[in-house]
Structures are given as structure tokens and as C-alpha cells.
Amino acid sequence: MNITIRPMVMGDYSQVHEVDILTQRKYLGNKFSRMGIEEQETHLVSRKSEFAINVDAGYCFVAENKGEIIGFILAYETLPFHGTLFIHYIGINPAYQGKGIGLLLFKRIIKKAKENDIRVIQSLINIDNLPSIKLHKKAGFKISLRKQAILEL
């Protein structure tokens, strides 16, 4: 495998969207498949309406293998708190998970963050997502419990 990590561009949308769908199918299982298209869209991070915002952030990268996008990472600098980068999502095609692709994406974003004087990188991880927790630890993150309060109206 010859993996290339490069900045995400607008032309990557369809392949990033496909990887996003594959990762959600794996994570949510049959629940995702039973959802209608509109509900599925709420679980995807690659919504077309927001894709340009992600690309313009300058902290989004794709992993390619022979021209095929097999993974991506979405991140942005949190404003007005300059110096902190927030990782919104990392998705790897399930066929390539466990092969070091996620770590390559993390290394690239860490390099870019250092080049831009970012001091902190934050990421939220679902506590039941053990592969993501393992990946974050491997990349040097310190893991704490994620707690979230939700009020549905």
C-alpha cells in the first residue's frame, strides 16, 4: 500500500461522502440502514452544504491509495480561542481500518498544527468507540471520559 496524505479539496466530496457513509454503516450497523435518507444525513459529517467550510478551514486532509480516498480527517481552529484545534471527525474506510491510516492522518494534522502555532488539539470520542480511543492514544492524546447533556425539544 502506498498511502498519500494531502489537503482536502472540493473535488474530493463524493469520495469523502462515500467513506463517511461506510464508517457510519459500520459504527451504527443496522440502525443506520433502517434510517431514511434525511435521518442518515444527520449522522454524516460530509454534508454537501458544509463541505466547503471544512475545506476552507485548512485543517482537513484525505488519505489516498492509488487515487482512491480511503480516509479523511476534519478539523478546524476554534475561534475566538486561537491556538486550539478541534478534530471534528476522522473516518477510515472499514476495509482499511487497523492498517495505520488513521495514525498517518493524525501525524499530518499534528505537523500542520505545529506549523501554525497550535498549542492544543481536542477531540470528542464516544466512550463505546474503542478503536477510536486506541487510535487517539497511539497518536499521543490523553483520554478523559466524554460527558454530554442533551435536551431534545
C-alpha positions in Angstrom: 0.0 0.0 0.0 1.3 3.4 -1.0 -0.7 6.0 1.1 -0.6 9.7 0.3 -1.9 12.2 2.8 -2.9 15.5 1.2 -5.1 18.5 1.9 -8.8 18.0 1.1 -10.2 19.9 -1.9 -13.7 20.4 -3.2 -13.3 17.7 -5.8 -13.0 15.2 -3.0 -16.6 15.5 -1.9 -18.1 12.3 -3.5 -15.3 10.0 -2.3 -15.2 11.6 1.2 -19.0 11.2 1.4 -18.8 7.5 0.4 -16.2 6.9 3.2 -18.4 8.7 5.6 -21.4 6.5 4.8 -19.2 3.3 5.1 -18.0 4.4 8.5 -21.5 5.2 9.8 -22.8 1.9 8.5 -20.1 0.1 10.4 -20.5 2.1 13.6 -24.3 2.2 13.7 -24.9 -1.1 12.0 -28.5 -2.0 11.0 -29.7 1.1 12.7 -28.2 3.3 10.0 -29.6 1.1 7.2 -33.1 1.4 8.6 -33.0 5.2 8.7 -34.5 7.3 5.9 -32.1 9.4 3.8 -32.8 12.6 5.7 -32.1 10.9 9.1 -28.9 9.3 7.7 -27.8 12.8 6.6 -28.0 14.0 10.2 -25.4 11.3 11.2 -23.0 12.2 8.3 -20.2 14.8 8.7 -19.7 15.1 5.0 -22.9 17.1 4.2 -22.6 18.9 0.9 -23.8 22.1 2.5 -20.9 22.2 4.9 -18.2 20.7 2.8 -16.7 24.0 1.5 -16.5 25.2 5.1 -14.4 22.2 6.0 -12.1 22.5 3.0 -11.6 26.2 3.7 -10.6 25.6 7.3 -7.3 24.4 6.1 -7.0 21.5 8.6 -8.8 18.8 6.6 -6.9 16.0 4.9 -7.5 12.9 2.9 -5.7 9.6 2.8 -5.4 8.2 -0.7 -4.4 4.8 -2.0 -3.8 4.7 -5.8 -6.1 7.7 -6.3 -8.9 6.3 -4.1 -9.8 8.2 -0.9 -9.8 5.7 1.9 -9.9 8.1 4.9 -10.3 11.7 5.9 -9.9 14.0 8.9 -11.9 17.1 9.5 -10.6 19.7 11.9 -10.8 23.5 12.5 -9.2 26.1 14.7 -11.6 27.0 17.5 -12.4 30.7 17.5 -12.0 33.1 19.2 -9.6 30.8 21.1 -6.6 30.8 18.8 -4.1 28.1 19.4 -6.7 25.3 19.8 -7.6 22.8 17.1 -10.7 20.8 17.3 -10.9 17.5 15.4 -14.5 17.1 14.2 -14.2 13.7 12.7 -11.8 11.1 11.4 -13.2 8.4 9.1 -11.4 5.4 7.6 -13.0 3.1 5.0 -13.7 -0.1 7.1 -11.7 -2.2 4.6 -8.6 -0.2 5.6 -9.1 0.2 9.3 -6.4 -1.1 11.6 -3.7 -0.5 9.0 -2.2 2.7 10.3 -4.2 5.1 8.0 -5.7 7.0 10.9 -2.3 7.5 12.5 -1.0 8.9 9.3 -3.8 11.4 9.2 -3.2 12.3 12.8 0.6 12.8 12.1 -0.2 15.1 9.2 -2.6 17.2 11.2 -0.2 17.4 14.1 2.5 18.6 11.8 0.2 21.3 10.3 -0.9 22.4 13.8 2.7 22.8 14.9 3.5 24.8 11.8 0.6 27.2 12.8 1.5 27.5 16.5 -1.5 25.5 17.6 -0.9 24.5 21.2 -3.8 22.1 21.9 -5.7 19.6 19.8 -9.0 18.4 21.1 -11.3 15.6 20.0 -14.5 14.2 21.4 -14.8 10.4 21.3 -17.8 8.3 22.0 -16.9 6.1 25.0 -18.1 3.0 23.2 -15.8 3.6 20.2 -12.8 1.6 21.4 -10.9 1.6 18.0 -11.0 5.5 18.1 -9.9 5.6 21.7 -7.0 3.3 20.8 -6.0 5.4 17.8 -6.1 8.7 19.8 -3.9 7.1 22.5 -1.5 5.9 19.9 -1.3 9.4 18.5 -0.5 10.8 22.0 -3.8 12.1 23.1 -4.8 11.8 26.8 -8.2 10.4 27.1 -10.8 11.5 29.6 -14.5 10.5 29.9 -16.8 12.2 27.5 -19.9 13.6 29.1 -22.6 15.4 27.3 -26.0 16.7 28.2 -28.7 16.8 25.6 -32.1 18.5 25.8 -34.4 17.4 23.0 -37.3 19.7 22.2 
